[in-house]
Amino acid sequence: MNTRELLRRVGGELLRRDLYYLESQGFITPLRYRVRNVWRRDWPESVIPVLKTYIVLKKEGFKVGVAWERAKKEASNARSAC
């Protein structure tokens, strides 16, 4: 899904710059493809629950790295519980 769709599905709490910051730090990696002269990002569906948990943890005061690692762990635990 494209960036606009991802941000819509995650909710208004996450900004585009926050998403790109996570990407620049290596926490998340979208598939990149070229459309004419512009590079586009295709985000995996599996990142949505991680981002939602990340937002909650950031609000609770966790730093970026800690919040991301805990969000990934919680999302993987939720998937394995199903």
mmCIF file of the N, C-alpha and C atoms, coordinates in Angstrom:
data_MODEL
# 
_entry.id   MODEL 
# 
loop_
_atom_site.group_PDB 
_atom_site.id 
_atom_site.type_symbol 
_atom_site.label_atom_id 
_atom_site.label_alt_id 
_atom_site.label_comp_id 
_atom_site.label_asym_id 
_atom_site.label_entity_id 
_atom_site.label_seq_id 
_atom_site.pdbx_PDB_ins_code 
_atom_site.Cartn_x 
_atom_site.Cartn_y 
_atom_site.Cartn_z 
_atom_site.occupancy 
_atom_site.B_iso_or_equiv 
_atom_site.pdbx_formal_charge 
_atom_site.auth_seq_id 
_atom_site.auth_comp_id 
_atom_site.auth_asym_id 
_atom_site.auth_atom_id 
_atom_site.pdbx_PDB_model_num 
ATOM 1   N N  . MET A 1 1  ? 0.839  -1.171  0.000   1.00 0.00 ? 1  MET A N  1 
ATOM 2   C CA . MET A 1 1  ? 0.000  0.000   0.000   1.00 0.00 ? 1  MET A CA 1 
ATOM 3   C C  . MET A 1 1  ? 0.885  1.236   0.000   1.00 0.00 ? 1  MET A C  1 
ATOM 4   N N  . ASN A 1 2  ? 0.395  2.297   -0.540  1.00 0.00 ? 2  ASN A N  1 
ATOM 5   C CA . ASN A 1 2  ? 1.199  3.513   -0.616  1.00 0.00 ? 2  ASN A CA 1 
ATOM 6   C C  . ASN A 1 2  ? 1.206  4.234   0.735   1.00 0.00 ? 2  ASN A C  1 
ATOM 7   N N  . THR A 1 3  ? 2.012  5.253   0.839   1.00 0.00 ? 3  THR A N  1 
ATOM 8   C CA . THR A 1 3  ? 2.202  5.961   2.105   1.00 0.00 ? 3  THR A CA 1 
ATOM 9   C C  . THR A 1 3  ? 0.913  6.608   2.590   1.00 0.00 ? 3  THR A C  1 
ATOM 10  N N  . ARG A 1 4  ? 0.177  7.213   1.704   1.00 0.00 ? 4  ARG A N  1 
ATOM 11  C CA . ARG A 1 4  ? -1.073 7.876   2.091   1.00 0.00 ? 4  ARG A CA 1 
ATOM 12  C C  . ARG A 1 4  ? -2.060 6.874   2.683   1.00 0.00 ? 4  ARG A C  1 
ATOM 13  N N  . GLU A 1 5  ? -2.192 5.727   2.051   1.00 0.00 ? 5  GLU A N  1 
ATOM 14  C CA . GLU A 1 5  ? -3.101 4.690   2.531   1.00 0.00 ? 5  GLU A CA 1 
ATOM 15  C C  . GLU A 1 5  ? -2.637 4.154   3.894   1.00 0.00 ? 5  GLU A C  1 
ATOM 16  N N  . LEU A 1 6  ? -1.349 3.945   4.048   1.00 0.00 ? 6  LEU A N  1 
ATOM 17  C CA . LEU A 1 6  ? -0.808 3.460   5.318   1.00 0.00 ? 6  LEU A CA 1 
ATOM 18  C C  . LEU A 1 6  ? -1.116 4.446   6.439   1.00 0.00 ? 6  LEU A C  1 
ATOM 19  N N  . LEU A 1 7  ? -0.853 5.715   6.217   1.00 0.00 ? 7  LEU A N  1 
ATOM 20  C CA . LEU A 1 7  ? -1.105 6.729   7.245   1.00 0.00 ? 7  LEU A CA 1 
ATOM 21  C C  . LEU A 1 7  ? -2.589 6.814   7.583   1.00 0.00 ? 7  LEU A C  1 
ATOM 22  N N  . ARG A 1 8  ? -3.445 6.649   6.596   1.00 0.00 ? 8  ARG A N  1 
ATOM 23  C CA . ARG A 1 8  ? -4.896 6.668   6.834   1.00 0.00 ? 8  ARG A CA 1 
ATOM 24  C C  . ARG A 1 8  ? -5.311 5.485   7.691   1.00 0.00 ? 8  ARG A C  1 
ATOM 25  N N  . ARG A 1 9  ? -4.768 4.317   7.403   1.00 0.00 ? 9  ARG A N  1 
ATOM 26  C CA . ARG A 1 9  ? -5.154 3.109   8.132   1.00 0.00 ? 9  ARG A CA 1 
ATOM 27  C C  . ARG A 1 9  ? -4.579 3.057   9.546   1.00 0.00 ? 9  ARG A C  1 
ATOM 28  N N  . VAL A 1 10 ? -3.436 3.664   9.742   1.00 0.00 ? 10 VAL A N  1 
ATOM 29  C CA . VAL A 1 10 ? -2.833 3.692   11.080  1.00 0.00 ? 10 VAL A CA 1 
ATOM 30  C C  . VAL A 1 10 ? -3.547 4.707   11.961  1.00 0.00 ? 10 VAL A C  1 
ATOM 31  N N  . GLY A 1 11 ? -4.014 5.781   11.387  1.00 0.00 ? 11 GLY A N  1 
ATOM 32  C CA . GLY A 1 11 ? -4.699 6.813   12.150  1.00 0.00 ? 11 GLY A CA 1 
ATOM 33  C C  . GLY A 1 11 ? -3.947 8.119   12.066  1.00 0.00 ? 11 GLY A C  1 
ATOM 34  N N  . GLY A 1 12 ? -4.540 9.163   12.552  1.00 0.00 ? 12 GLY A N  1 
ATOM 35  C CA . GLY A 1 12 ? -3.970 10.499  12.440  1.00 0.00 ? 12 GLY A CA 1 
ATOM 36  C C  . GLY A 1 12 ? -2.813 10.790  13.374  1.00 0.00 ? 12 GLY A C  1 
ATOM 37  N N  . GLU A 1 13 ? -2.456 9.838   14.198  1.00 0.00 ? 13 GLU A N  1 
ATOM 38  C CA . GLU A 1 13 ? -1.402 10.063  15.181  1.00 0.00 ? 13 GLU A CA 1 
ATOM 39  C C  . GLU A 1 13 ? 0.004  10.035  14.583  1.00 0.00 ? 13 GLU A C  1 
ATOM 40  N N  . LEU A 1 14 ? 0.174  9.332   13.476  1.00 0.00 ? 14 LEU A N  1 
ATOM 41  C CA . LEU A 1 14 ? 1.488  9.176   12.866  1.00 0.00 ? 14 LEU A CA 1 
ATOM 42  C C  . LEU A 1 14 ? 1.606  10.114  11.665  1.00 0.00 ? 14 LEU A C  1 
ATOM 43  N N  . LEU A 1 15 ? 2.646  10.900  11.642  1.00 0.00 ? 15 LEU A N  1 
ATOM 44  C CA . LEU A 1 15 ? 2.889  11.817  10.541  1.00 0.00 ? 15 LEU A CA 1 
ATOM 45  C C  . LEU A 1 15 ? 3.800  11.173  9.504   1.00 0.00 ? 15 LEU A C  1 
ATOM 46  N N  . ARG A 1 16 ? 3.741  11.675  8.298   1.00 0.00 ? 16 ARG A N  1 
ATOM 47  C CA . ARG A 1 16 ? 4.592  11.179  7.214   1.00 0.00 ? 16 ARG A CA 1 
ATOM 48  C C  . ARG A 1 16 ? 6.070  11.295  7.595   1.00 0.00 ? 16 ARG A C  1 
ATOM 49  N N  . ARG A 1 17 ? 6.443  12.387  8.223   1.00 0.00 ? 17 ARG A N  1 
ATOM 50  C CA . ARG A 1 17 ? 7.851  12.574  8.597   1.00 0.00 ? 17 ARG A CA 1 
ATOM 51  C C  . ARG A 1 17 ? 8.282  11.549  9.644   1.00 0.00 ? 17 ARG A C  1 
ATOM 52  N N  . ASP A 1 18 ? 7.358  11.151  10.535  1.00 0.00 ? 18 ASP A N  1 
ATOM 53  C CA . ASP A 1 18 ? 7.672  10.125  11.525  1.00 0.00 ? 18 ASP A CA 1 
ATOM 54  C C  . ASP A 1 18 ? 7.916  8.775   10.844  1.00 0.00 ? 18 ASP A C  1 
ATOM 55  N N  . LEU A 1 19 ? 7.099  8.468   9.877   1.00 0.00 ? 19 LEU A N  1 
ATOM 56  C CA . LEU A 1 19 ? 7.243  7.230   9.117   1.00 0.00 ? 19 LEU A CA 1 
ATOM 57  C C  . LEU A 1 19 ? 8.573  7.218   8.371   1.00 0.00 ? 19 LEU A C  1 
ATOM 58  N N  . TYR A 1 20 ? 8.896  8.320   7.735   1.00 0.00 ? 20 TYR A N  1 
ATOM 59  C CA . TYR A 1 20 ? 10.161 8.412   7.000   1.00 0.00 ? 20 TYR A CA 1 
ATOM 60  C C  . TYR A 1 20 ? 11.361 8.390   7.952   1.00 0.00 ? 20 TYR A C  1 
ATOM 61  N N  . TYR A 1 21 ? 11.187 8.916   9.169   1.00 0.00 ? 21 TYR A N  1 
ATOM 62  C CA . TYR A 1 21 ? 12.258 8.850   10.150  1.00 0.00 ? 21 TYR A CA 1 
ATOM 63  C C  . TYR A 1 21 ? 12.524 7.396   10.539  1.00 0.00 ? 21 TYR A C  1 
ATOM 64  N N  . LEU A 1 22 ? 11.459 6.641   10.788  1.00 0.00 ? 22 LEU A N  1 
ATOM 65  C CA . LEU A 1 22 ? 11.621 5.217   11.113  1.00 0.00 ? 22 LEU A CA 1 
ATOM 66  C C  . LEU A 1 22 ? 12.323 4.487   9.978   1.00 0.00 ? 22 LEU A C  1 
ATOM 67  N N  . GLU A 1 23 ? 11.983 4.853   8.756   1.00 0.00 ? 23 GLU A N  1 
ATOM 68  C CA . GLU A 1 23 ? 12.639 4.246   7.595   1.00 0.00 ? 23 GLU A CA 1 
ATOM 69  C C  . GLU A 1 23 ? 14.120 4.633   7.548   1.00 0.00 ? 23 GLU A C  1 
ATOM 70  N N  . SER A 1 24 ? 14.426 5.896   7.787   1.00 0.00 ? 24 SER A N  1 
ATOM 71  C CA . SER A 1 24 ? 15.821 6.355   7.717   1.00 0.00 ? 24 SER A CA 1 
ATOM 72  C C  . SER A 1 24 ? 16.695 5.727   8.796   1.00 0.00 ? 24 SER A C  1 
ATOM 73  N N  . GLN A 1 25 ? 16.103 5.363   9.914   1.00 0.00 ? 25 GLN A N  1 
ATOM 74  C CA . GLN A 1 25 ? 16.835 4.737   11.005  1.00 0.00 ? 25 GLN A CA 1 
ATOM 75  C C  . GLN A 1 25 ? 16.945 3.225   10.842  1.00 0.00 ? 25 GLN A C  1 
ATOM 76  N N  . GLY A 1 26 ? 16.297 2.685   9.807   1.00 0.00 ? 26 GLY A N  1 
ATOM 77  C CA . GLY A 1 26 ? 16.392 1.256   9.527   1.00 0.00 ? 26 GLY A CA 1 
ATOM 78  C C  . GLY A 1 26 ? 15.401 0.391   10.286  1.00 0.00 ? 26 GLY A C  1 
ATOM 79  N N  . PHE A 1 27 ? 14.436 0.994   10.949  1.00 0.00 ? 27 PHE A N  1 
ATOM 80  C CA . PHE A 1 27 ? 13.447 0.221   11.688  1.00 0.00 ? 27 PHE A CA 1 
ATOM 81  C C  . PHE A 1 27 ? 12.442 -0.443  10.756  1.00 0.00 ? 27 PHE A C  1 
ATOM 82  N N  . ILE A 1 28 ? 12.172 0.185   9.644   1.00 0.00 ? 28 ILE A N  1 
ATOM 83  C CA . ILE A 1 28 ? 11.162 -0.293  8.709   1.00 0.00 ? 28 ILE A CA 1 
ATOM 84  C C  . ILE A 1 28 ? 11.690 -0.099  7.291   1.00 0.00 ? 28 ILE A C  1 
ATOM 85  N N  . THR A 1 29 ? 11.388 -1.049  6.431   1.00 0.00 ? 29 THR A N  1 
ATOM 86  C CA . THR A 1 29 ? 11.882 -0.964  5.057   1.00 0.00 ? 29 THR A CA 1 
ATOM 87  C C  . THR A 1 29 ? 10.757 -1.275  4.077   1.00 0.00 ? 29 THR A C  1 
ATOM 88  N N  . PRO A 1 30 ? 10.296 -0.279  3.348   1.00 0.00 ? 30 PRO A N  1 
ATOM 89  C CA . PRO A 1 30 ? 9.264  -0.544  2.342   1.00 0.00 ? 30 PRO A CA 1 
ATOM 90  C C  . PRO A 1 30 ? 9.899  -1.049  1.051   1.00 0.00 ? 30 PRO A C  1 
ATOM 91  N N  . LEU A 1 31 ? 9.083  -1.645  0.228   1.00 0.00 ? 31 LEU A N  1 
ATOM 92  C CA . LEU A 1 31 ? 9.513  -1.991  -1.121  1.00 0.00 ? 31 LEU A CA 1 
ATOM 93  C C  . LEU A 1 31 ? 9.495  -0.691  -1.920  1.00 0.00 ? 31 LEU A C  1 
ATOM 94  N N  . ARG A 1 32 ? 10.555 -0.409  -2.643  1.00 0.00 ? 32 ARG A N  1 
ATOM 95  C CA . ARG A 1 32 ? 10.610 0.831   -3.426  1.00 0.00 ? 32 ARG A CA 1 
ATOM 96  C C  . ARG A 1 32 ? 10.570 0.499   -4.894  1.00 0.00 ? 32 ARG A C  1 
ATOM 97  N N  . TYR A 1 33 ? 9.790  1.258   -5.633  1.00 0.00 ? 33 TYR A N  1 
ATOM 98  C CA . TYR A 1 33 ? 9.697  1.070   -7.073  1.00 0.00 ? 33 TYR A CA 1 
ATOM 99  C C  . TYR A 1 33 ? 9.617  2.427   -7.751  1.00 0.00 ? 33 TYR A C  1 
ATOM 100 N N  . ARG A 1 34 ? 9.974  2.430   -9.003  1.00 0.00 ? 34 ARG A N  1 
ATOM 101 C CA . ARG A 1 34 ? 10.060 3.692   -9.737  1.00 0.00 ? 34 ARG A CA 1 
ATOM 102 C C  . ARG A 1 34 ? 8.867  3.849   -10.679 1.00 0.00 ? 34 ARG A C  1 
ATOM 103 N N  . VAL A 1 35 ? 8.260  5.024   -10.628 1.00 0.00 ? 35 VAL A N  1 
ATOM 104 C CA . VAL A 1 35 ? 7.203  5.405   -11.560 1.00 0.00 ? 35 VAL A CA 1 
ATOM 105 C C  . VAL A 1 35 ? 7.708  6.652   -12.270 1.00 0.00 ? 35 VAL A C  1 
ATOM 106 N N  . ARG A 1 36 ? 8.076  6.473   -13.523 1.00 0.00 ? 36 ARG A N  1 
ATOM 107 C CA . ARG A 1 36 ? 8.729  7.506   -14.317 1.00 0.00 ? 36 ARG A CA 1 
ATOM 108 C C  . ARG A 1 36 ? 9.989  7.994   -13.609 1.00 0.00 ? 36 ARG A C  1 
ATOM 109 N N  . ASN A 1 37 ? 9.997  9.232   -13.135 1.00 0.00 ? 37 ASN A N  1 
ATOM 110 C CA . ASN A 1 37 ? 11.189 9.785   -12.471 1.00 0.00 ? 37 ASN A CA 1 
ATOM 111 C C  . ASN A 1 37 ? 11.058 9.851   -10.955 1.00 0.00 ? 37 ASN A C  1 
ATOM 112 N N  . VAL A 1 38 ? 10.018 9.232   -10.405 1.00 0.00 ? 38 VAL A N  1 
ATOM 113 C CA . VAL A 1 38 ? 9.751  9.327   -8.967  1.00 0.00 ? 38 VAL A CA 1 
ATOM 114 C C  . VAL A 1 38 ? 9.814  7.934   -8.334  1.00 0.00 ? 38 VAL A C  1 
ATOM 115 N N  . TRP A 1 39 ? 10.510 7.839   -7.217  1.00 0.00 ? 39 TRP A N  1 
ATOM 116 C CA . TRP A 1 39 ? 10.547 6.588   -6.471  1.00 0.00 ? 39 TRP A CA 1 
ATOM 117 C C  . TRP A 1 39 ? 9.371  6.551   -5.502  1.00 0.00 ? 39 TRP A C  1 
ATOM 118 N N  . ARG A 1 40 ? 8.631  5.453   -5.515  1.00 0.00 ? 40 ARG A N  1 
ATOM 119 C CA . ARG A 1 40 ? 7.463  5.267   -4.645  1.00 0.00 ? 40 ARG A CA 1 
ATOM 120 C C  . ARG A 1 40 ? 7.760  4.196   -3.609  1.00 0.00 ? 40 ARG A C  1 
ATOM 121 N N  . ARG A 1 41 ? 7.013  4.229   -2.519  1.00 0.00 ? 41 ARG A N  1 
ATOM 122 C CA . ARG A 1 41 ? 7.149  3.222   -1.470  1.00 0.00 ? 41 ARG A CA 1 
ATOM 123 C C  . ARG A 1 41 ? 5.899  2.359   -1.438  1.00 0.00 ? 41 ARG A C  1 
ATOM 124 N N  . ASP A 1 42 ? 6.104  1.070   -1.258  1.00 0.00 ? 42 ASP A N  1 
ATOM 125 C CA . ASP A 1 42 ? 5.006  0.131   -1.091  1.00 0.00 ? 42 ASP A CA 1 
ATOM 126 C C  . ASP A 1 42 ? 5.186  -0.525  0.278   1.00 0.00 ? 42 ASP A C  1 
ATOM 127 N N  . TRP A 1 43 ? 4.313  -0.171  1.207   1.00 0.00 ? 43 TRP A N  1 
ATOM 128 C CA . TRP A 1 43 ? 4.440  -0.632  2.586   1.00 0.00 ? 43 TRP A CA 1 
ATOM 129 C C  . TRP A 1 43 ? 3.718  -1.953  2.776   1.00 0.00 ? 43 TRP A C  1 
ATOM 130 N N  . PRO A 1 44 ? 4.318  -2.882  3.531   1.00 0.00 ? 44 PRO A N  1 
ATOM 131 C CA . PRO A 1 44 ? 3.662  -4.168  3.777   1.00 0.00 ? 44 PRO A CA 1 
ATOM 132 C C  . PRO A 1 44 ? 2.485  -4.022  4.744   1.00 0.00 ? 44 PRO A C  1 
ATOM 133 N N  . GLU A 1 45 ? 1.497  -4.853  4.564   1.00 0.00 ? 45 GLU A N  1 
ATOM 134 C CA . GLU A 1 45 ? 0.306  -4.862  5.420   1.00 0.00 ? 45 GLU A CA 1 
ATOM 135 C C  . GLU A 1 45 ? 0.676  -5.177  6.879   1.00 0.00 ? 45 GLU A C  1 
ATOM 136 N N  . SER A 1 46 ? 1.699  -5.974  7.056   1.00 0.00 ? 46 SER A N  1 
ATOM 137 C CA . SER A 1 46 ? 2.083  -6.435  8.395   1.00 0.00 ? 46 SER A CA 1 
ATOM 138 C C  . SER A 1 46 ? 2.611  -5.328  9.296   1.00 0.00 ? 46 SER A C  1 
ATOM 139 N N  . VAL A 1 47 ? 2.923  -4.180  8.751   1.00 0.00 ? 47 VAL A N  1 
ATOM 140 C CA . VAL A 1 47 ? 3.482  -3.093  9.557   1.00 0.00 ? 47 VAL A CA 1 
ATOM 141 C C  . VAL A 1 47 ? 2.396  -2.294  10.295  1.00 0.00 ? 47 VAL A C  1 
ATOM 142 N N  . ILE A 1 48 ? 1.157  -2.432  9.910   1.00 0.00 ? 48 ILE A N  1 
ATOM 143 C CA . ILE A 1 48 ? 0.071  -1.649  10.519  1.00 0.00 ? 48 ILE A CA 1 
ATOM 144 C C  . ILE A 1 48 ? -0.060 -1.916  12.020  1.00 0.00 ? 48 ILE A C  1 
ATOM 145 N N  . PRO A 1 49 ? -0.174 -3.175  12.477  1.00 0.00 ? 49 PRO A N  1 
ATOM 146 C CA . PRO A 1 49 ? -0.287 -3.373  13.932  1.00 0.00 ? 49 PRO A CA 1 
ATOM 147 C C  . PRO A 1 49 ? 0.951  -2.904  14.700  1.00 0.00 ? 49 PRO A C  1 
ATOM 148 N N  . VAL A 1 50 ? 2.108  -3.036  14.097  1.00 0.00 ? 50 VAL A N  1 
ATOM 149 C CA . VAL A 1 50 ? 3.340  -2.584  14.755  1.00 0.00 ? 50 VAL A CA 1 
ATOM 150 C C  . VAL A 1 50 ? 3.312  -1.065  14.924  1.00 0.00 ? 50 VAL A C  1 
ATOM 151 N N  . LEU A 1 51 ? 2.905  -0.361  13.879  1.00 0.00 ? 51 LEU A N  1 
ATOM 152 C CA . LEU A 1 51 ? 2.850  1.105   13.959  1.00 0.00 ? 51 LEU A CA 1 
ATOM 153 C C  . LEU A 1 51 ? 1.810  1.576   14.965  1.00 0.00 ? 51 LEU A C  1 
ATOM 154 N N  . LYS A 1 52 ? 0.674  0.901   15.035  1.00 0.00 ? 52 LYS A N  1 
ATOM 155 C CA . LYS A 1 52 ? -0.353 1.288   16.002  1.00 0.00 ? 52 LYS A CA 1 
ATOM 156 C C  . LYS A 1 52 ? 0.154  1.119   17.425  1.00 0.00 ? 52 LYS A C  1 
ATOM 157 N N  . THR A 1 53 ? 0.837  0.026   17.693  1.00 0.00 ? 53 THR A N  1 
ATOM 158 C CA . THR A 1 53 ? 1.409  -0.204  19.020  1.00 0.00 ? 53 THR A CA 1 
ATOM 159 C C  . THR A 1 53 ? 2.527  0.791   19.296  1.00 0.00 ? 53 THR A C  1 
ATOM 160 N N  . TYR A 1 54 ? 3.332  1.071   18.287  1.00 0.00 ? 54 TYR A N  1 
ATOM 161 C CA . TYR A 1 54 ? 4.425  2.045   18.407  1.00 0.00 ? 54 TYR A CA 1 
ATOM 162 C C  . TYR A 1 54 ? 3.875  3.406   18.834  1.00 0.00 ? 54 TYR A C  1 
ATOM 163 N N  . ILE A 1 55 ? 2.782  3.833   18.246  1.00 0.00 ? 55 ILE A N  1 
ATOM 164 C CA . ILE A 1 55 ? 2.183  5.132   18.578  1.00 0.00 ? 55 ILE A CA 1 
ATOM 165 C C  . ILE A 1 55 ? 1.795  5.168   20.055  1.00 0.00 ? 55 ILE A C  1 
ATOM 166 N N  . VAL A 1 56 ? 1.168  4.100   20.535  1.00 0.00 ? 56 VAL A N  1 
ATOM 167 C CA . VAL A 1 56 ? 0.756  4.034   21.941  1.00 0.00 ? 56 VAL A CA 1 
ATOM 168 C C  . VAL A 1 56 ? 1.976  4.101   22.857  1.00 0.00 ? 56 VAL A C  1 
ATOM 169 N N  . LEU A 1 57 ? 3.007  3.356   22.524  1.00 0.00 ? 57 LEU A N  1 
ATOM 170 C CA . LEU A 1 57 ? 4.212  3.349   23.358  1.00 0.00 ? 57 LEU A CA 1 
ATOM 171 C C  . LEU A 1 57 ? 4.923  4.699   23.355  1.00 0.00 ? 57 LEU A C  1 
ATOM 172 N N  . LYS A 1 58 ? 4.950  5.380   22.215  1.00 0.00 ? 58 LYS A N  1 
ATOM 173 C CA . LYS A 1 58 ? 5.550  6.719   22.150  1.00 0.00 ? 58 LYS A CA 1 
ATOM 174 C C  . LYS A 1 58 ? 4.782  7.692   23.038  1.00 0.00 ? 58 LYS A C  1 
ATOM 175 N N  . LYS A 1 59 ? 3.448  7.577   23.045  1.00 0.00 ? 59 LYS A N  1 
ATOM 176 C CA . LYS A 1 59 ? 2.632  8.441   23.903  1.00 0.00 ? 59 LYS A CA 1 
ATOM 177 C C  . LYS A 1 59 ? 2.924  8.186   25.374  1.00 0.00 ? 59 LYS A C  1 
ATOM 178 N N  . GLU A 1 60 ? 3.277  6.941   25.698  1.00 0.00 ? 60 GLU A N  1 
ATOM 179 C CA . GLU A 1 60 ? 3.589  6.590   27.080  1.00 0.00 ? 60 GLU A CA 1 
ATOM 180 C C  . GLU A 1 60 ? 4.980  7.075   27.492  1.00 0.00 ? 60 GLU A C  1 
ATOM 181 N N  . GLY A 1 61 ? 5.763  7.594   26.529  1.00 0.00 ? 61 GLY A N  1 
ATOM 182 C CA . GLY A 1 61 ? 7.044  8.189   26.860  1.00 0.00 ? 61 GLY A CA 1 
ATOM 183 C C  . GLY A 1 61 ? 8.268  7.365   26.512  1.00 0.00 ? 61 GLY A C  1 
ATOM 184 N N  . PHE A 1 62 ? 8.077  6.245   25.824  1.00 0.00 ? 62 PHE A N  1 
ATOM 185 C CA . PHE A 1 62 ? 9.228  5.444   25.428  1.00 0.00 ? 62 PHE A CA 1 
ATOM 186 C C  . PHE A 1 62 ? 10.001 6.131   24.308  1.00 0.00 ? 62 PHE A C  1 
ATOM 187 N N  . LYS A 1 63 ? 11.309 5.929   24.291  1.00 0.00 ? 63 LYS A N  1 
ATOM 188 C CA . LYS A 1 63 ? 12.133 6.461   23.210  1.00 0.00 ? 63 LYS A CA 1 
ATOM 189 C C  . LYS A 1 63 ? 11.870 5.659   21.944  1.00 0.00 ? 63 LYS A C  1 
ATOM 190 N N  . VAL A 1 64 ? 12.259 6.220   20.805  1.00 0.00 ? 64 VAL A N  1 
ATOM 191 C CA . VAL A 1 64 ? 11.941 5.629   19.499  1.00 0.00 ? 64 VAL A CA 1 
ATOM 192 C C  . VAL A 1 64 ? 12.395 4.178   19.392  1.00 0.00 ? 64 VAL A C  1 
ATOM 193 N N  . GLY A 1 65 ? 13.649 3.914   19.671  1.00 0.00 ? 65 GLY A N  1 
ATOM 194 C CA . GLY A 1 65 ? 14.182 2.563   19.522  1.00 0.00 ? 65 GLY A CA 1 
ATOM 195 C C  . GLY A 1 65 ? 13.503 1.554   20.424  1.00 0.00 ? 65 GLY A C  1 
ATOM 196 N N  . VAL A 1 66 ? 13.302 1.938   21.665  1.00 0.00 ? 66 VAL A N  1 
ATOM 197 C CA . VAL A 1 66 ? 12.653 1.050   22.630  1.00 0.00 ? 66 VAL A CA 1 
ATOM 198 C C  . VAL A 1 66 ? 11.197 0.815   22.234  1.00 0.00 ? 66 VAL A C  1 
ATOM 199 N N  . ALA A 1 67 ? 10.509 1.888   21.863  1.00 0.00 ? 67 ALA A N  1 
ATOM 200 C CA . ALA A 1 67 ? 9.109  1.770   21.453  1.00 0.00 ? 67 ALA A CA 1 
ATOM 201 C C  . ALA A 1 67 ? 8.975  0.865   20.241  1.00 0.00 ? 67 ALA A C  1 
ATOM 202 N N  . TRP A 1 68 ? 9.876  1.003   19.275  1.00 0.00 ? 68 TRP A N  1 
ATOM 203 C CA . TRP A 1 68 ? 9.795  0.181   18.060  1.00 0.00 ? 68 TRP A CA 1 
ATOM 204 C C  . TRP A 1 68 ? 10.030 -1.285  18.374  1.00 0.00 ? 68 TRP A C  1 
ATOM 205 N N  . GLU A 1 69 ? 11.049 -1.587  19.167  1.00 0.00 ? 69 GLU A N  1 
ATOM 206 C CA . GLU A 1 69 ? 11.350 -2.986  19.497  1.00 0.00 ? 69 GLU A CA 1 
ATOM 207 C C  . GLU A 1 69 ? 10.219 -3.628  20.293  1.00 0.00 ? 69 GLU A C  1 
ATOM 208 N N  . ARG A 1 70 ? 9.660  -2.896  21.235  1.00 0.00 ? 70 ARG A N  1 
ATOM 209 C CA . ARG A 1 70 ? 8.533  -3.436  22.011  1.00 0.00 ? 70 ARG A CA 1 
ATOM 210 C C  . ARG A 1 70 ? 7.305  -3.618  21.139  1.00 0.00 ? 70 ARG A C  1 
ATOM 211 N N  . ALA A 1 71 ? 7.067  -2.689  20.225  1.00 0.00 ? 71 ALA A N  1 
ATOM 212 C CA . ALA A 1 71 ? 5.914  -2.803  19.323  1.00 0.00 ? 71 ALA A CA 1 
ATOM 213 C C  . ALA A 1 71 ? 6.055  -4.021  18.418  1.00 0.00 ? 71 ALA A C  1 
ATOM 214 N N  . LYS A 1 72 ? 7.258  -4.248  17.902  1.00 0.00 ? 72 LYS A N  1 
ATOM 215 C CA . LYS A 1 72 ? 7.494  -5.433  17.064  1.00 0.00 ? 72 LYS A CA 1 
ATOM 216 C C  . LYS A 1 72 ? 7.261  -6.707  17.858  1.00 0.00 ? 72 LYS A C  1 
ATOM 217 N N  . LYS A 1 73 ? 7.754  -6.734  19.085  1.00 0.00 ? 73 LYS A N  1 
ATOM 218 C CA . LYS A 1 73 ? 7.609  -7.910  19.930  1.00 0.00 ? 73 LYS A CA 1 
ATOM 219 C C  . LYS A 1 73 ? 6.140  -8.176  20.238  1.00 0.00 ? 73 LYS A C  1 
ATOM 220 N N  . GLU A 1 74 ? 5.399  -7.144  20.601  1.00 0.00 ? 74 GLU A N  1 
ATOM 221 C CA . GLU A 1 74 ? 3.980  -7.299  20.919  1.00 0.00 ? 74 GLU A CA 1 
ATOM 222 C C  . GLU A 1 74 ? 3.186  -7.738  19.693  1.00 0.00 ? 74 GLU A C  1 
ATOM 223 N N  . ALA A 1 75 ? 3.514  -7.198  18.523  1.00 0.00 ? 75 ALA A N  1 
ATOM 224 C CA . ALA A 1 75 ? 2.804  -7.580  17.299  1.00 0.00 ? 75 ALA A CA 1 
ATOM 225 C C  . ALA A 1 75 ? 3.082  -9.038  16.945  1.00 0.00 ? 75 ALA A C  1 
ATOM 226 N N  . SER A 1 76 ? 4.323  -9.479  17.123  1.00 0.00 ? 76 SER A N  1 
ATOM 227 C CA . SER A 1 76 ? 4.640  -10.878 16.812  1.00 0.00 ? 76 SER A CA 1 
ATOM 228 C C  . SER A 1 76 ? 3.987  -11.816 17.817  1.00 0.00 ? 76 SER A C  1 
ATOM 229 N N  . ASN A 1 77 ? 3.882  -11.395 19.083  1.00 0.00 ? 77 ASN A N  1 
ATOM 230 C CA . ASN A 1 77 ? 3.177  -12.208 20.090  1.00 0.00 ? 77 ASN A CA 1 
ATOM 231 C C  . ASN A 1 77 ? 1.700  -12.305 19.767  1.00 0.00 ? 77 ASN A C  1 
ATOM 232 N N  . ALA A 1 78 ? 1.115  -11.219 19.307  1.00 0.00 ? 78 ALA A N  1 
ATOM 233 C CA . ALA A 1 78 ? -0.304 -11.220 18.959  1.00 0.00 ? 78 ALA A CA 1 
ATOM 234 C C  . ALA A 1 78 ? -0.571 -12.126 17.768  1.00 0.00 ? 78 ALA A C  1 
ATOM 235 N N  . ARG A 1 79 ? 0.346  -12.119 16.779  1.00 0.00 ? 79 ARG A N  1 
ATOM 236 C CA . ARG A 1 79 ? 0.185  -12.978 15.604  1.00 0.00 ? 79 ARG A CA 1 
ATOM 237 C C  . ARG A 1 79 ? 0.313  -14.453 15.976  1.00 0.00 ? 79 ARG A C  1 
ATOM 238 N N  . SER A 1 80 ? 1.251  -14.776 16.862  1.00 0.00 ? 80 SER A N  1 
ATOM 239 C CA . SER A 1 80 ? 1.451  -16.175 17.236  1.00 0.00 ? 80 SER A CA 1 
ATOM 240 C C  . SER A 1 80 ? 0.337  -16.684 18.139  1.00 0.00 ? 80 SER A C  1 
ATOM 241 N N  . ALA A 1 81 ? -0.359 -15.779 18.827  1.00 0.00 ? 81 ALA A N  1 
ATOM 242 C CA . ALA A 1 81 ? -1.475 -16.182 19.694  1.00 0.00 ? 81 ALA A CA 1 
ATOM 243 C C  . ALA A 1 81 ? -2.728 -16.541 18.911  1.00 0.00 ? 81 ALA A C  1 
ATOM 244 N N  . CYS A 1 82 ? -2.809 -16.072 17.678  1.00 0.00 ? 82 CYS A N  1 
ATOM 245 C CA . CYS A 1 82 ? -3.991 -16.340 16.864  1.00 0.00 ? 82 CYS A CA 1 
ATOM 246 C C  . CYS A 1 82 ? -4.036 -17.748 16.338  1.00 0.00 ? 82 CYS A C  1 
# 
